């Protein structure tokens, strides 16, 4: 009887052992599946244990941060992928139950995720990632076991740089169009009033006697101020409507060379001009486009008060879908590059705003030149863009729809 009982107990033990081994094997198999899913995900992801140690660091995050998993697994150095100094990530705040302390750490607002329970997300700009910085949507969530106990946290990053740039560009365009409509109306009324004032100033001047020297001088000052004000009204009209354009087919080379000769009369700055022999023609208002070239060249000149060189490059190019702001087709691209002071990143998005200037007082105009240039190019169905690095210089690129020779 005892032998049967012993055999029965031994059988139960074997069954229990087999069940335990199977459970461990099955658990490890499930864990391996999870590891494969995390590592195979195209979304940069890391997972922390309850004590903030990194337990998973996937390949997408390795590619983004240039940090190998072997260098950080088992450490609490997850911050090194995103920040110069040690600080909590969103996943760390969830583990410590301090999600409400995020205001000091993130410029954007941390909100609860609409898709995942107990998950939070925030959009943040990382200036040290990539060449010009990147925008990421960060999502972090706590990991809980079957008893609802927190045992870790996961954080993912979605690159939204292009989406953010498109939103900013749309907002900028909408703002400028509204401002342009307002400026156009003001400029028209302002011009009419100034014309009436200047007519009466002229009549007063010819009516003044030779003895009225003080009155004559005062009227001359008023006339000059009135003419300057009319010029400002004209500039506002150009910004609002691109001016009154008369388009016809033009060769670009004479316009580019004439603009360079007008601006670079000072031998202190050399303009290097590169124009191919068979540059395509463009259907443009030549006077306005020359003004755009001169405005940008003046900007380049003023960026180098101590002298230097400016590159003026023209080339034929075909745009596919790589530039969202332009229709597919043939273009002439004019690149104007200076090697001056450069524009700080925080000012770059405002460079085409009316009355915005980065120039020191006394070294520039009213800040309308680039705004007017942007408006003129927009009404020519083209694009003007800018890239800059502080201390290295600034590059303006102007795209104008063109007609290849075999199509003209």
C-alpha positions in Angstrom: 0.0 0.0 0.0 2.8 2.3 0.9 4.5 1.5 -2.4 1.4 2.6 -4.3 1.2 5.8 -2.3 4.8 6.5 -3.0 4.4 5.8 -6.7 1.3 8.1 -6.7 3.2 10.9 -5.0 6.2 10.5 -7.3 3.8 10.6 -10.3 2.3 13.9 -9.0 5.8 15.3 -8.5 6.8 14.4 -12.0 3.6 15.9 -13.5 4.1 19.1 -11.4 7.8 19.3 -12.5 6.8 18.8 -16.2 4.1 21.5 -15.8 6.6 23.9 -14.2 9.2 23.3 -16.9 6.5 23.8 -19.6 5.3 27.0 -18.0 8.8 28.3 -17.8 9.5 27.3 -21.4 6.2 28.7 -22.5 6.8 31.9 -20.5 10.3 32.3 -22.0 8.8 31.6 -25.5 6.2 34.4 -24.9 9.0 36.7 -23.6 11.1 35.9 -26.7 8.1 36.8 -28.9 7.7 40.1 -27.0 11.5 40.9 -27.4 11.2 40.2 -31.1 8.2 42.5 -31.5 9.9 45.3 -29.6 13.2 44.9 -31.5 11.5 44.6 -34.8 9.3 47.7 -34.4 10.2 50.6 -36.6 9.2 52.9 -33.7 12.1 53.9 -31.4 11.3 52.1 -28.1 12.9 51.4 -24.7 11.5 49.5 -21.6 12.4 50.2 -18.0 12.2 47.9 -15.0 10.6 49.1 -11.7 14.0 50.4 -10.5 14.5 52.5 -13.7 17.0 50.1 -15.3 16.8 49.6 -19.0 15.7 46.1 -20.0 15.0 46.6 -23.7 16.4 49.1 -26.2 15.3 48.3 -29.7 17.1 48.7 -33.1 15.1 51.7 -34.2 16.2 53.6 -31.0 19.8 52.4 -31.6 19.7 53.9 -35.2 18.2 57.1 -33.9 20.5 57.7 -30.9 23.7 55.9 -32.1 23.7 54.1 -28.7 24.0 50.3 -28.7 21.8 48.2 -26.4 24.9 46.6 -24.9 26.1 50.1 -23.8 23.0 50.9 -21.7 21.2 47.7 -20.8 21.0 47.3 -17.0 21.8 51.0 -16.5 19.6 54.1 -15.8 21.2 56.1 -18.7 18.1 56.3 -20.9 18.4 60.1 -20.8 21.6 60.0 -22.8 19.7 59.4 -26.1 17.9 62.7 -25.8 19.6 65.1 -23.3 23.0 66.4 -22.5 22.5 66.2 -18.8 20.9 63.6 -16.6 17.1 64.1 -16.1 14.0 61.9 -15.9 12.3 60.7 -19.1 8.5 60.5 -19.3 8.7 56.8 -18.4 10.6 57.6 -15.2 7.9 60.0 -14.1 5.3 57.3 -14.5 7.4 54.8 -12.5 7.7 57.4 -9.7 4.1 58.5 -9.9 5.3 62.1 -10.6 3.7 62.7 -14.0 2.2 65.9 -12.6 5.8 67.3 -12.2 6.3 67.4 -16.0 5.9 71.2 -16.4 9.6 71.8 -15.4 10.8 69.2 -17.9 8.8 69.6 -21.1 7.9 72.8 -23.0 4.8 71.1 -24.4 1.8 70.0 -22.4 1.8 66.4 -21.3 -1.7 64.9 -21.9 -3.3 61.5 -21.3 -3.3 59.3 -24.4 -6.6 59.0 -26.1 -5.7 55.5 -27.3 -4.1 53.8 -24.3 -5.2 53.8 -20.7 -2.6 55.0 -18.1 -0.5 56.3 -21.0 0.7 59.9 -21.5 2.1 61.8 -24.5 3.9 65.1 -25.2 5.5 66.7 -28.3 9.0 68.0 -27.7 11.8 69.5 -29.8 15.3 68.0 -29.5 17.8 70.5 -30.8 20.8 68.1 -30.6 19.2 65.3 -32.7 19.9 65.3 -36.4 21.5 68.3 -38.3 18.8 70.8 -37.4 17.1 69.2 -34.4 13.9 67.0 -34.5 10.4 67.1 -33.2 9.1 63.9 -31.5 5.8 62.8 -30.1 6.7 60.9 -26.9 4.3 58.3 -25.6 4.9 56.5 -22.3 2.9 53.9 -20.4 3.2 51.9 -17.3 3.4 48.1 -17.5 1.3 46.1 -14.9 1.0 42.5 -14.0 -2.2 40.4 -13.6 -2.5 41.8 -10.1 -2.4 45.4 -11.4 1.0 46.0 -9.9 3.4 48.3 -11.7 6.5 46.4 -12.8 7.9 48.7 -15.5 7.3 51.4 -18.1 7.7 51.7 -21.9 8.5 54.8 -23.9 8.2 55.3 -27.7 9.1 58.2 -29.9 7.5 59.2 -33.2 9.4 61.6 -35.5 6.9 64.4 -36.4 9.5 66.9 -37.7 8.0 67.0 -41.2 4.4 67.1 -39.9 5.4 70.0 -37.6 7.1 71.9 -40.4 4.0 71.5 -42.6 1.8 72.8 -39.9 4.0 75.7 -39.2 4.2 76.6 -42.9 0.4 76.4 -43.3 0.0 78.6 -40.2 2.6 81.1 -41.5 0.9 81.2 -44.9 -2.5 81.7 -43.4 -1.2 84.5 -41.1 0.6 86.2 -44.0 -2.4 86.0 -46.3 -4.6 87.6 -43.7 -2.0 90.3 -43.0 -1.6 90.8 -46.7 -5.3 91.5 -47.2 -5.2 94.0 -44.4 -2.0 95.6 -45.7 -3.4 95.9 -49.2 -6.5 97.8 -48.0 -4.5 100.1 -45.8 -1.9 100.8 -48.6 -4.6 101.7 -51.1 -6.3 104.2 -48.8 -2.9 105.5 -47.5 -1.7 106.1 -51.1 -4.9 108.1 -52.0 -4.5 110.3 -48.9 -0.8 110.9 -49.6 -1.5 111.8 -53.2 -3.9 114.5 -52.0 -1.4 115.8 -49.4 1.5 115.9 -52.0 -0.7 117.8 -54.5 -1.4 120.5 -51.9 2.3 120.6 -50.8 3.2 121.2 -54.4 0.7 124.0 -54.8 1.9 125.6 -51.6 5.5 125.4 -52.8 4.8 127.2 -56.1 2.6 129.7 -54.3 5.3 130.6 -51.7 7.3 133.8 -52.4 11.0 134.0 -52.4 10.9 135.7 -49.0 9.1 132.7 -47.4 12.4 130.7 -47.1 11.3 128.9 -43.8 8.0 127.9 -45.3 9.6 126.7 -48.5 12.1 124.5 -46.6 9.4 123.1 -44.4 7.3 122.2 -47.5 10.4 120.5 -49.1 10.8 118.3 -46.0 7.1 117.5 -46.0 7.3 116.6 -49.7 10.3 114.2 -49.2 8.5 112.6 -46.3 5.3 112.2 -48.4 7.3 110.6 -51.3 8.9 108.2 -48.8 5.5 107.3 -47.4 4.2 106.7 -50.9 7.1 104.3 -51.5 6.2 102.5 -48.3 2.6 102.2 -49.5 3.9 100.7 -52.7 5.9 98.2 -50.8 2.9 97.2 -48.7 0.9 96.8 -51.9 3.7 94.5 -53.3 3.6 92.5 -50.1 -0.2 92.2 -50.2 -0.7 91.3 -53.9 2.7 90.7 -55.4 2.3 94.0 -57.2 0.8 94.5 -60.6 2.6 91.8 -62.6 3.1 91.6 -66.3 4.5 88.2 -67.2 6.5 87.3 -70.3 9.2 84.8 -71.3 12.6 86.1 -70.0 16.2 85.0 -70.0 17.4 84.7 -66.4 21.1 85.3 -67.0 20.9 89.1 -67.7 18.6 89.7 -64.7 21.0 87.9 -62.4 24.1 89.6 -63.6 22.4 93.1 -63.5 21.2 92.5 -60.0 24.7 91.5 -58.9 26.3 94.5 -60.6 23.8 96.9 -58.9 24.5 95.5 -55.4 28.2 94.6 -55.4 29.8 97.9 -56.4 32.0 97.7 -53.3 35.2 95.8 -54.0 35.1 94.5 -50.4 32.7 91.7 -51.4 33.1 89.4 -54.4 30.2 87.8 -56.1 31.0 84.4 -57.7 28.4 83.8 -60.5 27.8 80.4 -61.9 25.3 80.2 -64.7 25.0 77.3 -67.2 25.0 78.1 -70.9 21.5 76.7 -71.5 19.6 78.0 -68.5 15.9 77.6 -69.1 13.6 80.6 -69.7 10.9 81.6 -67.2 7.6 83.4 -67.6 8.0 86.3 -65.1 7.6 90.0 -64.4 11.3 90.8 -65.0 11.3 94.0 -62.9 9.8 92.3 -59.9 12.1 89.2 -60.1 15.2 91.4 -60.4 14.0 93.2 -57.2 13.8 89.8 -55.5 17.3 89.0 -56.5 18.5 92.4 -55.3 16.7 92.1 -52.0 18.3 88.7 -51.2 21.8 89.9 -52.4 21.5 93.0 -50.2 20.7 90.6 -47.3 23.8 88.6 -48.1 25.9 91.8 -48.4 24.7 93.1 -45.0 25.5 89.8 -43.4 29.2 90.3 -44.1 30.1 93.8 -42.9 33.8 93.0 -43.0 33.7 91.7 -46.6 33.9 88.3 -48.1 32.3 86.4 -51.0 28.8 85.5 -52.1 28.0 82.6 -54.4 25.2 83.2 -57.0 24.3 79.9 -58.7 21.6 79.2 -61.3 20.7 75.8 -62.5 17.9 73.8 -64.2 16.0 71.3 -62.1 13.0 69.1 -62.2 10.8 68.8 -59.1 8.9 65.6 -58.4 7.2 65.2 -55.1 10.3 65.9 -52.9 9.2 69.6 -52.3 5.7 69.7 -51.0 5.2 73.4 -51.6 5.9 73.1 -55.4 4.0 71.5 -58.1 5.7 68.8 -60.1 7.5 70.2 -63.1 10.5 72.1 -64.5 12.1 75.0 -62.5 15.1 77.3 -62.5 16.7 77.2 -59.1 18.8 80.3 -58.0 21.0 79.8 -55.0 22.4 82.7 -53.1 24.9 81.8 -50.4 26.9 84.1 -48.1 29.5 83.2 -45.6 28.5 85.7 -42.9 27.1 85.7 -39.4 24.2 83.3 -40.1 20.7 83.4 -38.6 19.9 81.9 -35.1 17.5 78.9 -35.3 14.8 80.7 -33.3 14.7 83.5 -35.9 14.7 81.3 -39.0 11.0 80.6 -39.1 10.2 84.4 -39.0 12.7 85.6 -41.6 9.9 86.3 -44.2 7.6 88.1 -41.7 7.0 91.8 -42.4 9.1 94.2 -40.3 11.1 91.4 -38.8 14.8 91.8 -39.1 17.9 90.3 -37.4 20.1 93.2 -38.5 21.5 95.6 -35.9 20.1 99.1 -35.8 21.4 101.2 -38.6 22.5 98.3 -40.8 19.3 97.5 -42.5 16.0 98.7 -43.8 12.5 98.4 -42.5 12.4 94.6 -42.7 10.0 94.4 -45.7 12.5 93.3 -48.4 12.3 89.5 -47.7 8.5 89.7 -47.0 8.0 91.4 -50.4 10.3 88.9 -52.1 8.3 85.9 -50.6 5.1 87.5 -51.9 6.4 88.1 -55.4 7.7 84.6 -55.7 4.5 83.2 -54.4 2.5 85.0 -57.0 4.9 83.6 -59.6 3.9 80.0 -58.4 7.5 79.6 -57.1 9.2 79.1 -53.8 11.9 80.9 -51.7 13.4 79.1 -48.8 16.3 79.7 -46.4 18.9 77.6 -44.5 21.4 79.0 -42.1 24.0 78.1 -39.5 25.3 80.6 -37.0 28.9 81.6 -37.9 28.8 79.7 -41.2 26.5 81.7 -43.3 23.1 81.6 -45.0 21.7 80.1 -48.2 18.6 81.3 -50.0 17.1 79.1 -52.7 14.6 80.6 -55.2 12.6 78.3 -57.5 10.8 79.7 -60.5 8.7 77.7 -62.9 10.6 77.3 -66.2 10.2 76.1 -69.8 12.9 73.8 -71.1 14.1 74.6 -74.6 12.5 71.6 -76.2 9.1 72.8 -74.9 9.4 76.5 -75.9 
